[in-house]
Amino acid sequence: MEFADRADAGRRLAGRLGGLRAEDVVVLGLPRGGVPVAFEVARELRAPLDVIVVRKLGVPFQPELAMGAIGEDGVLIVNEEIVRHTGLGESDLAAAQRREEAELEARVERFRRGMPRVELRDRTAVVVDDGVATGATARAACQVARAHGARRVVLAVPVGSPDTMADLRRVADEVVCLQEPELFFAVGQWYQEFGQTSDAEVVELLERAAMASSHARRGPAGPGRGGPAGRPGDDPPDPPGAGLRKDPPGPPALDEEVWIDGGFVELTGHLTVPAQATGVVAFAHGSGSSRHSPRNRQVAAGLNRAGLGTLLFDLLTTREELDRGNVFDIGLLADRLVAATAWLRGRPETAGVRVGYFGASTGAAAALWAAAEPGADIAAVVSRGGRPDLADRRLGDVRAPTLLLVGGEDRQVLGLNRRAQERLRCQNQLTVVPGATHLFEEPGALEAVTAHARDWFLAYMR
């Protein structure tokens, strides 16, 4: 099943949620991409629409790993297991909370424009997103909705990773997902149009829904007003971008789940190889992430469109990840990347093509470590928000042209990258993405990462 756009996905999703009309429902869209989907659900259920704004609390030395989350009105969710394993204390948690509260308040003000949030106490909260990959944000949103007093929490998405959706069923009272494809690559692959939703679009949809709800309460106000029972949004035009269709890129020659011989273990991955690929890029994710990382998947999709193959795989097994020492064992992670490279070069679909590495956070250290191995013959390395300092003693042995991408607001990591760059003897470049933080969540930031990575790999894989 492929959706034309988020509005189309929302209408289809709403068709599965009709039974909720009998309940006192509030529809909560995850900003930004979840709001166009939620708008259609709210319209069908004749329910109020609101956003649910949450901020992940990252572990200080590994921001991608969540030790908790915060929501409005002082709601704090703590992952006791992560806190215990990382050895963090209450002061660390409090510091992270203070750092994220300002951004939480800014986003609330940006989307609501001073309007209060819709009350959830003793009501059914329907949390809606445009899709689920890792599920970290959806999990936090469900927990925050429950903390706000929701009697029942329903998570509703058009598409999601099967493993993640199974995990989220332990968090929400009910999960509705239209499709859970085994070959799940990225949320965007299931949409013909998957452009970025702007803040302005979110605000417009919230205002339209509020206006329609007001009309419904007052009843019809003349010709063309409202609709059956004053359904929200019947009269106003479609949201920006609704109904647009773009021809998706041609199907890849190979796009499948794979199992990689990692020596003493078998590693799970996803290999995509476009027809006549000019090279293949192996991704090394950071701690707290996996082959399902939505950021890496978005970058991989951009590389695929440029004719490059991609391998996203888990460097550790599920059992190994339970030992936090393994997550920061750069030598072990590098060994797994070397094994995956040998596996790639042994497959007929990728034999003979150049291999590059894309590393994020601690995965960037593993990529540089692996590229420094004698005879590695790696075409190029790209680091996104990386920790090259963790590969310090191997940096001077890297021969592959290396691009270091860092957010301009990720000041601590930027300093680490500048110092590491001084140790590199290969051709290298440090590129700062203005205004971006560690996870490149800002509008246009990840698109910039994708463009820089694409151009770097293409330059050295020809």
N, C-alpha and C positions, 0 to 999 in steps of 0.2 A: 504494500500500500504506500503510495507516494502522495504527499499533500501539495496542493498548488502553492499555498502560503500559510501563514499562521492563522489567518481568518478562516480559511477552509478547514484547517486542523481543528480549530475551536468549534466550528459547526458540527463536525463529525463527532468530536468528543462529547458535545452537548447531547447528541442523540443517545449516548450511552448513560446519561445522567438524569434522564427524565424522571426516574423514580424518586429523586430528591425534592421534587416540587412540593411534596406533602410535608416537608420539614422546614424549619425556620433556618434558612441557609444564608450564609455570607460567602461570596466568591472572592478569593484572595489571589491576585496575580503576582508572580515573582518578577520584579522588574529586572531588566526591561522586556526581554523577549516573551515572557509568560503573559504579559498584560493583553496583547491582542488576542491571544487564545482565550484568556479568562473573560474578556469582553463578550465574546460570542456565547460562552457558557452562561454568564450572568443574564444575558438577554433571553436565552432559551428558558432558564429557570425562573425568570422574573425576580431576580434576587439582586441585592445591592452588590456593587463591585468596589473593592479596595485593593491596595497593594499591601504586601507583607514584607517589611524591610528588615533584613537580618544582616549581621556582620559576623564573619568567622573570626575566632580568636586563634591566631596562629602561634605555634611554638616559637619562642624568640629566635632560636638558632636554626629553625626550619619552618618558615612562615607557611609553607604549603600544607603542613600537618596541623590539623585543627585540634585544639584542646578544649574547645567550647564555642559558644556563639552568644551574641546578645541581640535583643529585640527592643522594641519601644517600651516605654514606661519602666525601664530598669530591669527588664527580664534578662536573666543570666542562666545559660545552660552550660554545664561543665561535664566534660568527658573524663570521668575519674580514672579510667584505665590509662588514657594517654598521659594524664598528669602524673600518675604513679610511675609509669614506665620511663618517663623522661626525667623524673626526679625534681620536678618543678614545685614551687611552693605557692602559698597564697599571694605573696608579693608579686610573683611573676604573673599570676592570673590577673591581679588587680591592675598591673601596669598595662597588660594587653587590653584589658577592658577600657582603660582610660584612652589608649591610643585609638581605639575603634569607635568610641562614643561620638567623637566629633564628626566622623564621616557618616555614622548612622543618622545623626541629627540633620546633617546637611542634605542627605538623600531624602529623608522624610519631608523636609521643607521644600525641596526641589519638586517632589512629586505631588504633595498634598496642598501646597500653597497656603498653609495655615489652617486647613480644615482638620478637624479631629479624626482619628481613626474610627472605623465602624466597630461598635461594641460586639464582642464575640461571646460574652458570658452566656452559658446555657444554650448556645446555638450550634449549628453544624457548620464547621469551617471547611470549605472546599479549596484546597491549595492547588493552584494550577501553574504549570510551566510548559514551555514549548517542547520539552524533551528532557530526558535524564541520562547522563553518562555516569559520572562518579556518584552522584546523589548527595553530596555534602551539603549543598544549599537547600535542597528539598527536605533533607532530614532536619536541618536546623529550623526551617520554616514550620514544619509540622510540630516540632517541640515548642517553638515559640507560640504558635496558635493555641496549643493546649495550655501553656502557661498563662495565656490571656483569658482562660476560662472556658474555652470551647468545650461543649458537651461531647462532641464527636468530631473527629478529624478525618477528612477524605482527601487523599492525594490523587489528582487526575492529570494525566499527561497523554499526549498523542503517541509517543514512542519512547522506549527506554531499553537500556541494557538489561538482559534477563537476570544476571547475577545481582545487579544493583536493585532491581525492582523486588527481587526476593528478599533482600535485606531491608528494604523500606517497608515491607509488609509487617515488620515487627515494630515499626514506629507509628504508622497510621492505623486507624480503625478499619479503613477500607482503602484499597488502591485500585484505581481504574486506569488501565493502560491499553490503548487500542492495538498496539503491536509491540512484541518483544523479540525482534529478529535475532537469531543466533549469530549471524554475521553482522553484528552491530559495529559500525565504524565511527560514526559521529552523528550527532543529532541532525546537522545540516544536510546529510546525505539523503534524508527522507523528505526533503522539501525541494520543490522546483525553484521557489524564491525564498531565500533565507538571509535577506539583508539585515543589517543591524537596526534594531528599533531604537529611535532617539528618545531623549527625555521629553521632548515636545510632544511626540506621539503618545507617550504614556499619559502625560497631563491631559491631552485632548480626549483620550478615551475615558479617563476617569471623570472628566467634566461632562462628557456626553452621557455617560451612564448615570451620573448624579442627576442631570437634567431630566433624563427619561424616567428615572425613579420618581422624581418630583411630579412629573406629568401623570404617572400611574396613580400616585396618591390622590391627585386632584381630580382624576378622571379626564375624559376627552374634552378638548377645548376648541372644537371646531373642526372643519374638514382638514384631513391630512394629519391631524394630531393623534399621537398615540397609536393604538392598534387594538387588537383583541386584549382586553384586560389591561390596556396601557403598557404593552410590552416594551421594555427599555430599548431604545435605539432603532425603532422601526422607521422613523422619519428621517433622521440625519443621514448624510452620505456615508459611504464606506470609509473606514480609516485609511490613512495614507498607505499606498502600496498594496491595498487589498485587490485581489483578482489578477495582479500582474503575474505573468508567466515568463520564465526564461528557459531556453533550451539547456538542459543539463549537459555536462561534458559527456563525450562518448564513453561507453563502458570500458573498464580496464581489461587488459588481457588476462589478468589474474587478480582476484580479490577474495581472499579466503582466510579462515582461521588456520594457524599452523602450530606445530609442536616442534620445538628446537632441542636438539641434544646439547645440554649444557654441561656435559661431563658426567657427574654423578646424579644429575637431576634432569627432568624434562620441563622446559619452559614453554609457556603459552604465549602466542603472539598473533598478530594479524598482518598479513603481507598483501600489499597492493602494488601491482606492476602494470603501468600503462603500456599500450602497444608501442613498440620501438623505444622503450625507456632509455634515456641517456645516462642513467645512473640510478643507484638506490641508496636511500638514507636510512640508517638504523637509529632509532630514537632511544635515548637513555633517560628515563624519567627520574624526578627527584623523590626523596622520601615522602611518604604519605600519599603518593600518587601511584598510578599504574598505567597499563596500556590503554585504559579507558579515559585517561586525562583529556578533558574537553579542550584544553589549550593546545596540547600536542596534536590532538586529532584535527583541530582547525588548521594548524600549520601544515600537517601532513596532507590535508585535502588541497591546500594551495600548491604544495609541491607536486601532487598528482596532476593537477590541472596544467602544470608547466612541463609535464612529461617525465617527471622523476618518480621512481618507485619508492615505497616507504615500508619499513618494518617497525611496527610498534609491538613491544613484547615486555613481559614482566621479567625483570632481572632476578627476582627471588620467587620461590614458591610461597604459597600461603602460610605454610608452617614456618618457613625461614623468616618471614616478615614479623612473626611474633617476637623474635629476638631483636630488640632495637639495635643491638651491636652490629648485626648484619646490614642494617639499613645504612649505616655510616662506614661500613668496611669498603673503602674505595677500591682496594686491591681486588676484593672478591667481585664487586660489581664490574670492574674492568675485565676480569677473567670471563665473566658471562658475556660481555659485549664482544670480546675476542672470539668466543665460541660461536656466537650468533653470526659473526662476520664470516667465519670459516663455513658455517652452514649455508649462508647466502651464496658464497662462491662455489659451493658444491651443487646448487640447484640448477637445472638446465635453463630455467627462466631468467636467472640472474647471473649465470656464469659469464665471466668476461666483461661485465660492466663495472664501472668505477663505484666504489663504496665510500659514503660519507657518514659522519656522525652528527646528530643533533642532540645536545644534552641540556637538560634543565636542572637548575639548582645543584644538588649533589650529583645528579646524572652527568652534568657537564664535567665534573672532576673525573668521573669514570671514563667519559669519552676521551678526555685529554690523556689520561693514564694509558688507555688502550691504544690510542694513536701513537704513543711514545714507544710501544713495543717494537723490538727489532724486526724489520721486514713487514711492518703493519701495512704499508702502502695504502694509506687512507687519503682520498682525494681532497677532502676538506672537512673542517670541523666548525660547527656553529654552536655557541653557548647562549642560552636564554636565561637571564637572571642567574647566572651560574656561580658556583663556588670553586673557581679554578685554584684557589689557595689550598684546597684539600688535596690537590695533586702536586703540591709545591715541588717536591724533590724530583718529579718527572717532567716538569715543564720545559726544561732546557733540552729535552730529548725529542720533543714534538717536532715533526717535520711537515705535517699537513698545514696548509694555509688555514688560519684560525680567525673567526669573527666572534668577538665578544659583544653581545647585545645586553644592555642594562638600562633600566628605567631611570630617568633623570631624578625622580623622587626617591629612588631606592638607594639612599646615600651610603649606607654602610656597605652594601654589596658593591656599589660603584667604587668605593675606596679599595675593596679587596681585589676587584678586577684590575684597577690601575696598577696596583703593586704587582699582581701576577703577570700583567702584560710586560713588565720590565724584565721578567725572567724568561719570556718566550724568545727563542732565536729564529723561529720560523717566520714566514710572512704573516703578518697579523694586523688586525684593525679593531679598535674599540669604538662602537657606535652607541651613542646615548639616545634613547627614545624620549623626547621631551614630555614632561608631565606624567610619565608612567611610573607606577609603583611596582613592587616586586612581582605581582601576579599579572601585570599588564591588563588590568580589568577596565581601564579607562577607554572611552570611545576612540576607536581607531588605533589603539596601542598594539593590539595583537595583529591587526592587519599590517601595521608597519613591520613587526617582527617577521611576518610571513614574507613580505616583499623583500626585505633585506636578506633573509635566509635563502629564498629562491634565487636571487641574483648571485649570491656568493657561491652556491652549489653549482649553478649553471656555468659560472665563469671557470670553475676548476674541474668540471666533469666532462667538458667537451673533448 
